[in-house]
């Protein structure tokens, strides 16, 4: 039985070694002094993760999801590695164009785009636009009649740490109407896409989604269209505190499922977190501690508004400190005056944590600095590239 046909009792988690930024680099940077929170990135790890992705799925070309980390130096590394790029806004498009990325290598994968953004992207040369509704098909075609459309379909997000189904994705019952609208508009419905959920730890989600996409391909062909691109989206996991299926395990499932598509169909993916998370440490500092009603509180100089927002959705980092005291529960909050700025509840951290101590968050290269704001006047984290 091929390993892609994983049974429930088969071990699929943590089967391959995962890479992470060498902590000694963090200590070296701190010897220069500390002014504010920072993200330290090793571009070599980004290169290694990109090559590992393509080895695991040779038929699949990665299109980096720029939203994960839009630092120009990160984008440049990925461009040098030959990836394409996926955007959600024209600001991300402008970043890519400024770095010499051809517009034809850009996928505009935000399913709901303003008319002004579509016009701008089309003017700059973007050809590929995602849709997931009749209304979006008509909007895009009214602006760019020759656009290459790809239909985002709904698919199970079972086993994903952050399910994304609901806000986007055409339900299968709605697909025939969307195809009919595209045919009536003489649109080029050129592909299908999906998203299995962020941090997806269930490889079978990709199999189910690819099977659904094959069925939609058949509907498009029956309607006289020429689908020629399959986009298997993102969701490829990295290791935080939970075990994950390695990209090689996911690749076996994907590769087998892709046999249902002829070789002339281009297959792409939109990895974001997978390519950049492991390449970085996020570093911040304790600004104070307090005890209230018997509960320990610790305040960092970076919180939900300073780049550590994903903890509010359940993400947990393997937090590292320089203290060695016994582990006790702490409530951890950011520095702002907003009561929502609480990072963690009852997090086990050393009892002897004090003002001035450093906090180290490994595998934090994605969705940290990208989410950060200057709310309350606190500075944006610095991004340092080795």
matplotlib code that plots the C-alpha trace (Angstrom):
import matplotlib.pyplot as plt

x = [0.0, 1.5, 2.2, -0.2, -3.0, -2.3, -4.4, -5.5, -3.1, 0.0, 2.5, 2.6, 3.8, 7.3, 8.8, 11.4, 13.8, 12.8, 15.2, 15.2, 17.4, 20.5, 20.0, 23.6, 22.8, 20.3, 22.9, 25.3, 22.9, 22.0, 25.6, 25.2, 22.5, 18.7, 16.4, 13.1, 11.6, 13.1, 12.7, 16.0, 15.9, 18.3, 17.8, 19.6, 16.8, 14.2, 16.3, 16.4, 12.7, 11.9, 14.1, 12.6, 9.1, 9.9, 11.7, 8.6, 6.3, 8.3, 5.2, 4.1, 5.6, 5.4, 3.9, 4.9, 2.0, 3.5, 1.3, 3.2, 6.3, 6.5, 10.0, 11.7, 14.8, 12.6, 10.9, 14.2, 15.5, 12.4, 12.6, 16.1, 14.9, 12.5, 9.2, 6.1, 4.1, 0.6, -0.9, -4.0, -3.6, -2.0, 0.5, 1.9, 1.9, 3.8, 6.4, 6.9, 7.1, 9.7, 11.9, 11.6, 9.0, 7.1, 3.4, 2.7, 4.3, 1.7, -1.5, -4.2, -5.7, -7.9, -11.5, -13.0, -11.2, -12.3, -12.9, -10.1, -7.6, -8.6, -8.2, -4.8, -3.5, -4.8, -3.1, 0.2, 0.0, -1.5, -3.3, -4.5, -7.5, -9.3, -13.1, -15.6, -18.9, -21.0, -20.7, -16.9, -16.8, -18.9, -16.8, -13.4, -14.6, -16.2, -12.8, -10.5, -12.4, -9.3, -8.5, -7.4, -9.8, -9.4, -12.3, -11.8, -13.9, -14.9, -13.2, -12.9, -10.6, -10.6, -7.4, -6.3, -5.3, -7.1, -9.9, -10.5, -13.7, -16.8, -15.5, -14.3, -14.8, -17.7, -19.7, -20.1, -23.8, -23.0, -20.3, -22.7, -24.2, -20.7, -19.6, -22.8, -22.1, -18.5, -19.7, -22.3, -19.6, -17.3, -14.8, -11.6, -12.2, -8.7, -8.3, -9.4, -8.0, -8.8, -7.4, -7.2, -6.9, -3.9, -1.4, -3.1, -2.0, -4.3, -2.6, -5.9, -7.4, -5.3, -6.4, -10.1, -9.6, -7.7, -10.5, -13.1, -11.0, -10.9, -14.7, -14.9, -12.4, -14.7, -17.7, -15.6, -14.7, -18.3, -19.2, -16.7, -14.0, -10.3, -9.0, -5.3, -4.1, -4.6, -3.7, -3.5, -3.3, -1.4, -1.8, 1.5, 2.4, 5.5, 6.4, 5.5, 4.4, 2.2, 3.5, 3.1, 3.1, 6.4, 6.2, 7.4, 4.3, 2.0, 3.9, 3.2, -0.6, -0.5, 1.7, -0.6, -3.8, -2.3, -2.1, -5.7, -4.6, -2.8, 0.8, -0.3, -2.2, 0.1, 0.1, 1.0, 0.7, 0.7, 3.0, 3.7, 4.2, 6.0, 8.7, 9.6, 8.5, 11.4, 13.9, 13.4, 13.4, 11.2, 12.9, 11.2, 11.7, 9.8, 8.9, 7.4, 5.6, 2.7, 0.6, -3.1, -5.5, -2.8, -2.2, 1.2, 1.2, 4.1, 4.2, 6.3, 7.3, 5.5, 2.0, -1.0, -0.5, 3.3, 3.4, 2.3, -1.3, -1.6, -1.6, -5.1, -6.2, -4.5, -1.0, 1.6, 5.3, 8.1, 8.9, 12.6, 14.1, 17.4, 15.8, 16.0, 13.5, 10.6, 7.8, 4.7, 1.6, 1.8, -0.7, 1.3, 0.2, 1.5, 2.5, -0.5, -3.4, -5.9, -7.5, -7.6, -3.8, -3.4, -1.1, -1.3, -3.3, -1.8, 1.4, 4.0, 7.2, 10.0, 8.9, 12.0, 11.1, 11.9, 11.8, 14.5, 14.5, 14.5, 11.8, 12.7, 10.1, 11.5, 9.9, 8.3, 9.1, 5.5, 2.6, 4.6, 6.0, 3.4, 0.6, 2.4, 1.2, 2.2, -1.0, -0.6, 2.6, 4.7, 7.4, 7.2, 9.6, 12.8, 13.6, 17.2, 18.5, 21.7]
y = [0.0, 3.4, 5.7, 8.2, 6.0, 6.7, 4.8, 6.3, 4.1, 4.9, 7.4, 10.4, 13.1, 14.4, 11.8, 14.1, 16.5, 20.1, 23.0, 26.2, 29.3, 28.6, 30.4, 31.5, 34.1, 35.7, 36.0, 37.5, 40.2, 41.0, 41.7, 44.8, 46.1, 46.1, 49.0, 47.3, 44.0, 42.4, 39.5, 37.9, 36.0, 33.5, 33.6, 30.3, 28.5, 30.1, 28.7, 25.3, 25.2, 26.3, 23.5, 20.9, 21.9, 21.4, 18.1, 16.8, 17.8, 18.1, 18.9, 21.8, 25.3, 27.4, 30.9, 32.5, 34.1, 37.6, 38.3, 35.8, 38.1, 41.0, 42.1, 42.9, 40.9, 37.8, 38.4, 38.8, 35.5, 33.7, 35.4, 34.2, 30.7, 30.9, 31.0, 32.9, 35.1, 35.3, 38.6, 40.0, 43.7, 46.2, 47.2, 43.7, 43.9, 47.2, 45.6, 42.8, 45.1, 47.2, 44.1, 43.2, 40.4, 40.2, 40.7, 37.5, 35.6, 37.0, 35.3, 37.7, 35.2, 37.5, 36.3, 39.7, 42.6, 46.2, 47.4, 49.9, 47.2, 45.0, 47.9, 48.7, 45.1, 44.6, 47.8, 46.6, 43.3, 40.8, 38.1, 35.6, 36.5, 34.2, 34.2, 32.3, 33.9, 34.9, 38.5, 38.4, 36.7, 39.5, 42.2, 41.0, 40.3, 43.7, 45.2, 42.7, 40.5, 38.4, 37.7, 34.2, 33.2, 30.4, 29.3, 28.9, 26.0, 25.1, 22.0, 20.3, 22.0, 19.0, 18.8, 22.4, 24.5, 27.4, 26.5, 29.0, 27.6, 29.9, 33.3, 32.2, 29.3, 28.4, 25.5, 22.7, 23.4, 26.9, 25.8, 25.2, 28.7, 30.2, 28.2, 29.2, 32.9, 32.6, 30.9, 33.7, 36.3, 34.4, 34.4, 32.3, 30.1, 28.7, 26.9, 25.7, 26.4, 25.7, 26.1, 23.2, 25.5, 27.1, 24.8, 21.8, 18.6, 16.3, 15.3, 13.8, 17.2, 17.7, 14.4, 15.3, 18.8, 17.6, 15.1, 17.8, 20.0, 17.2, 17.1, 20.8, 20.5, 18.0, 20.5, 23.3, 21.0, 20.0, 23.7, 24.2, 25.8, 25.0, 24.7, 24.3, 25.3, 23.6, 25.7, 23.6, 26.6, 26.9, 25.5, 23.5, 23.3, 24.1, 22.8, 25.0, 22.8, 20.3, 17.4, 17.9, 15.8, 16.5, 18.1, 14.8, 13.0, 15.6, 15.4, 11.7, 12.3, 15.2, 13.5, 10.5, 12.6, 14.7, 11.6, 12.3, 15.4, 15.3, 16.6, 19.6, 21.0, 23.4, 22.7, 25.5, 26.1, 29.1, 28.3, 31.2, 30.1, 27.0, 28.9, 31.6, 30.6, 28.3, 30.9, 33.4, 34.2, 36.9, 38.6, 40.9, 41.9, 41.8, 45.4, 44.5, 41.9, 42.2, 40.0, 40.5, 38.3, 35.7, 35.5, 36.3, 38.8, 39.5, 42.3, 42.2, 45.1, 43.4, 42.1, 41.4, 44.7, 44.3, 41.1, 38.3, 38.3, 34.7, 33.5, 35.0, 32.3, 29.5, 29.4, 28.4, 29.0, 27.1, 30.1, 30.3, 32.4, 32.7, 31.8, 28.3, 28.6, 26.2, 26.5, 28.3, 29.7, 33.3, 35.6, 37.4, 40.7, 43.3, 46.9, 48.8, 50.1, 48.1, 45.3, 43.0, 43.0, 39.7, 37.3, 34.2, 32.9, 30.5, 30.0, 27.9, 30.0, 30.2, 31.5, 33.9, 35.9, 39.6, 43.0, 43.2, 39.5, 38.6, 36.5, 34.3, 33.0, 30.4, 29.7, 33.1, 34.3, 34.3, 36.6, 38.5, 41.6, 41.4, 41.9, 44.5, 48.0, 51.2, 51.2, 53.4, 54.7, 51.7, 51.0, 48.4, 45.5, 45.7, 43.0, 41.9, 39.6, 37.7]
z = [0.0, -0.9, 2.0, 0.5, 1.5, 5.2, 7.7, 11.0, 13.0, 10.9, 12.2, 9.8, 12.2, 12.7, 10.4, 9.0, 10.7, 10.6, 10.3, 12.5, 12.8, 14.9, 18.2, 18.3, 15.7, 18.0, 20.7, 18.3, 17.3, 20.9, 21.7, 19.5, 21.8, 21.9, 21.1, 20.2, 19.2, 16.1, 13.7, 12.7, 9.4, 7.9, 4.1, 3.6, 5.4, 3.1, 0.2, 1.8, 2.5, -1.1, -2.5, -0.1, -1.2, -4.9, -4.2, -2.4, -5.2, -8.4, -10.5, -8.3, -8.8, -5.6, -5.8, -2.5, -0.6, -0.1, 2.9, 5.1, 5.1, 2.6, 3.5, 0.2, 1.1, 1.7, -1.6, -3.4, -2.0, -3.3, -6.6, -7.0, -6.2, -9.1, -7.3, -8.6, -6.2, -4.9, -3.9, -2.1, -2.8, -5.2, -2.5, -2.7, -6.5, -6.4, -4.1, -6.5, -9.5, -7.8, -7.4, -11.0, -10.7, -14.0, -13.6, -15.5, -12.6, -10.2, -9.1, -7.7, -5.3, -3.1, -4.0, -3.3, -5.0, -5.4, -8.9, -8.6, -7.6, -10.5, -12.9, -11.5, -11.5, -15.1, -16.2, -14.7, -16.6, -14.1, -16.1, -13.4, -11.1, -8.7, -8.5, -6.3, -7.1, -10.1, -9.0, -9.0, -12.4, -13.9, -12.2, -13.4, -16.9, -17.2, -16.5, -18.2, -20.7, -21.4, -17.8, -16.9, -14.1, -11.6, -9.5, -5.8, -4.5, -0.9, 0.5, 3.9, 6.4, 8.9, 10.8, 10.1, 13.1, 11.5, 9.2, 6.4, 5.0, 5.1, 4.1, 0.7, -1.7, -4.0, -2.6, -5.1, -5.4, -6.6, -9.1, -12.1, -11.8, -11.7, -14.8, -16.6, -15.8, -17.0, -20.3, -20.8, -20.3, -22.7, -19.8, -19.8, -16.8, -16.9, -13.6, -10.2, -6.7, -3.1, 0.5, 2.9, 6.0, 7.6, 9.4, 7.9, 9.7, 7.7, 4.4, 3.2, 2.9, -0.2, -1.7, -1.2, -2.6, -5.7, -6.3, -6.1, -8.4, -11.0, -10.9, -11.5, -14.3, -16.0, -15.6, -17.2, -20.1, -20.5, -20.7, -23.6, -21.5, -21.4, -17.8, -17.7, -14.2, -10.8, -7.8, -4.6, -2.4, 0.9, 4.4, 4.4, 8.1, 10.1, 13.6, 16.6, 19.6, 17.8, 15.6, 11.9, 8.8, 6.9, 3.5, 2.1, 3.6, 2.1, -1.1, -1.5, -1.1, -3.5, -6.1, -6.2, -6.5, -9.3, -11.5, -12.4, -14.3, -17.6, -17.8, -19.8, -16.8, -14.9, -11.1, -8.7, -4.9, -2.6, 0.3, 2.7, 6.2, 5.1, 3.3, 5.8, 9.4, 10.2, 9.0, 11.9, 15.6, 17.0, 19.9, 22.5, 26.1, 29.4, 30.4, 33.8, 35.9, 38.4, 40.7, 40.7, 42.8, 43.0, 39.3, 37.8, 34.9, 32.6, 30.0, 26.9, 24.6, 21.7, 21.9, 19.7, 17.9, 17.7, 15.8, 18.1, 17.1, 16.0, 19.7, 19.9, 17.4, 19.2, 17.9, 20.5, 20.1, 21.9, 24.0, 25.0, 27.8, 29.7, 33.0, 34.6, 37.5, 38.0, 35.4, 36.7, 34.9, 33.7, 32.0, 29.2, 27.8, 25.4, 26.2, 24.9, 27.0, 25.1, 27.3, 24.3, 24.1, 26.1, 24.3, 26.4, 29.4, 32.0, 29.9, 31.7, 32.0, 34.5, 37.9, 38.1, 35.0, 35.6, 33.9, 31.2, 30.4, 26.8, 25.1, 22.1, 19.7, 17.2, 13.8, 13.8, 10.3, 9.1, 10.1, 12.8, 11.4, 8.6, 11.2, 13.3, 13.6, 15.5, 17.6, 20.7, 19.3, 19.8, 17.2, 14.5, 15.0, 13.1, 10.5, 10.5, 7.7, 8.2]

ax = plt.figure().add_subplot(projection="3d")
ax.plot(x, y, z, "-o")
ax.set_aspect("equal")
plt.show()
